[in-house]
Amino acid sequence: MIKKNYERVSYVERRTKETQIKVNVNLDGNGLNQVKTGLPFFDHMIQQLSKHSLININLKCKGDLHVDSHHTIEDVGWALGKAINDALGDKKGIKRYSFIYLPMDECLTRCCIDISGRPWLVWSVFLPNIEINKIETEIFREFFQSFSQSAGLTIHIENIYGKNTHHIIESCFKSLAISLRNAISLDLRNLESVPSTKGTLTGNK
């Protein structure tokens, strides 16, 4: 069992004229979650992210859904990414890199991540339907983009094939979750070192 002398937890609160968000995360949890954004399908996706990454997530968002779902989804991505970045601290001992090919029924999605401190998103995902449960599907890219920016992650997501829009979107969240689970896990052989020849993963150098 890996022993740590610190807890990888954080709390982020974001308030704008468009959204009010509160999020708690525990990177060393067991996938427990409470999620309420006013968008049931999106809630389900964040729950999948929590369940399969084993990150405990408690998230509440009150957004301007009378306008559309864009601000809620984008800002939740930012707040959740910031919380994960904060909880990682100096990133000492993490494995840093991970990738997975994730099948979900007829579709297959690949996610590769680097906890580099250098935000970057490559999004190669075609969604057949323009809307799912009153959410414009193009907005899901904005979640991953803002998540990447605030978490300081390089993320490459590609849906290799698939026909069902629900399955494709869910496979993107699940593949990110499992990649995160592996990349944030602690390496027994490198617990006292940041996995970079620079000696830092803040993205500032």
HUDAPE-V519665 format. One record per run of one state. SS is the DSSP state (H for helix, E for strand, L for the rest). FROM is the first residue (numbers start at 1). TO is the last residue. If there is no record, write none. Layout:
SS/FROM/TO ; SS/FROM/TO
This chain:
L/1/8 ; E/9/15 ; L/16/18 ; E/19/26 ; L/27/32 ; E/33/36 ; L/37/39 ; H/40/53 ; L/54/55 ; E/56/63 ; L/64/69 ; H/70/88 ; L/89/91 ; E/92/92 ; L/93/93 ; E/94/94 ; L/95/96 ; E/97/104 ; L/105/106 ; E/107/114 ; L/115/119 ; E/120/124 ; L/125/130 ; E/131/132 ; L/133/134 ; E/135/136 ; L/137/138 ; H/139/151 ; L/152/153 ; E/154/161 ; L/162/164 ; H/165/183 ; L/184/185 ; E/186/186 ; L/187/193 ; E/194/194 ; L/195/205
